[in-house]
Amino acid sequence: MKRNTLGFCLRAAMGLGMIGLPAGMAFAHPDGPAPTAAVSEAMARASAQMGQAAANFWASLTPDQQKKCGFEFKDEERFNWHFIPRERKGITWNDLTPSQMALAHAFLASGLSQRGYMQAETIMSLDQILKEMEAGRAGTPRRDSGNYAFSIFGTPGPTSTWGWRVEGHHLSLNITIIAGKAAIGGPVFFGSNPAEVRDGQRKGVRVLGAEEDLGFALIRGFDDAQRKKAIVEAKAPNEIITGNSRKSKQLEPVGIAASELKPEQKKLLVEIVEFFANRLRPELAQDDIQKIESAGWDKVQFAWAGATEAGQGHYYRIQGPTFLIEFDNTQNNANHVHSVWRDATNDFGEDVLRQHYDADHPGK
């Protein structure tokens, strides 16, 4: 209860999730033009704000807590991500005092948009609903809305390379900061069980309802020929295909291409992609969108599997040369959502890291 109360207070008071970008600002990607000074400053500012939030949180921890929370940047634990309920390394909400929790919320919010932060908070709260729903059932996992862990990899600083993760059941946010100037978000996993709360005081809550409704709107708006091409399987897979893979898998680009869509359909497809991208704070989201634009929207594919009506298992994915989105609602009688954003080449910042080391540390 303390955690949720603090979270609602912070949502009202914090400005970190609502930072905007100057009008007309565009982010460059490695194959495009060199970034402008304004763009570099915006990303550096975003990195600095996350670094300051991390430093504030770190300073509040005891030495023993710091040992639990801190890892070397090169530690393989940085890649050990998952979205299932399990024991995790790092320091959890359960380990924190109220004042530390407030700083933890500020840290989490520093990497997300206002909407993304509110979704993440609500996802964490659903474990309490599951605990109540499953009370007395044998063999169910232990539900704990405080079992969400913070981990810091490396040492945050104005020119340092470091990373951080917040993770627990149905939530995994992974962010990498490179030389204090570039910030990469991914993998970014949001899930929800139940997808729709159907009983009790919070009846009607759908944390990922917009993602689902937008997908339905697109597939239902296709004509017969388009739908025949877009629907690649009659039955939806019971899980996102990439799972918790270490690297984003290059899935076969099946389905219908954006170039085959009518203008209003393509507009809706772009809206879905932007909705997923904008779980992260604006600078990171805009960087991802610019990469897609540079690679070409016409190279983006949309594929659907399963039913096109709510209440039955369904799945969609959107992918292009630079990214992959998966959305799956099949488990628990199609009331259990898994969704993920993966950078096709740059999860955990590996591509930008490689470029950085090649440029600044040749031979290493």
Stockholm file with secondary structure:
# STOCKHOLM 1.0

chainA/1-364         MKRNTLGFCLRAAMGLGMIGLPAGMAFAHPDGPAPTAAVSEAMARASAQMGQAAANFWASLTPDQQKKCGFEFKDEERFNWHFIPRERKGITWNDLTPSQMALAHAFLASGLSQRGYMQAETIMSLDQILKEMEAGRAGTPRRDSGNYAFSIFGTPGPTSTWGWRVEGHHLSLNITIIAGKAAIGGPVFFGSNPAEVRDGQRKGVRVLGAEEDLGFALIRGFDDAQRKKAIVEAKAPNEIITGNSRKSKQLEPVGIAASELKPEQKKLLVEIVEFFANRLRPELAQDDIQKIESAGWDKVQFAWAGATEAGQGHYYRIQGPTFLIEFDNTQNNANHVHSVWRDATNDFGEDVLRQHYDADHPGK
#=GR chainA/1-364 SS CHHHHHHHHHHHHCCGGGCCCCTTCCCCCTTSSCCCHHHHHHHHHHHHHHHHHHHHHHHHSCHHHHHHHEECTTCGGGGCCCCSSCCCSSEEGGGCCHHHHHHHHHHHHTTBCHHHHHHHHHHHHHHHHHHHHTTTCTTCCCCCTTCCEEEEESCCCTTCCEEEEEEETTEEEEEEEETTTEEEEEEEEEEESSSSCCSSTTTTCCTTHHHHHHHHHHHHTSCHHHHHHHEEESSCCSSCTTTTCSSCCCCCCCSEEGGGSCHHHHHHHHHHHHHHHTTBCHHHHHHHHHHHHHHCGGGCEEEEEECSSTTSCEEEEEECSSEEEEEEECHHHHCCEEEEEEETTTGGGHHHHHHHHHHHSTTC
#=GC SS_cons         CHHHHHHHHHHHHCCGGGCCCCTTCCCCCTTSSCCCHHHHHHHHHHHHHHHHHHHHHHHHSCHHHHHHHEECTTCGGGGCCCCSSCCCSSEEGGGCCHHHHHHHHHHHHTTBCHHHHHHHHHHHHHHHHHHHHTTTCTTCCCCCTTCCEEEEESCCCTTCCEEEEEEETTEEEEEEEETTTEEEEEEEEEEESSSSCCSSTTTTCCTTHHHHHHHHHHHHTSCHHHHHHHEEESSCCSSCTTTTCSSCCCCCCCSEEGGGSCHHHHHHHHHHHHHHHTTBCHHHHHHHHHHHHHHCGGGCEEEEEECSSTTSCEEEEEECSSEEEEEEECHHHHCCEEEEEEETTTGGGHHHHHHHHHHHSTTC
//
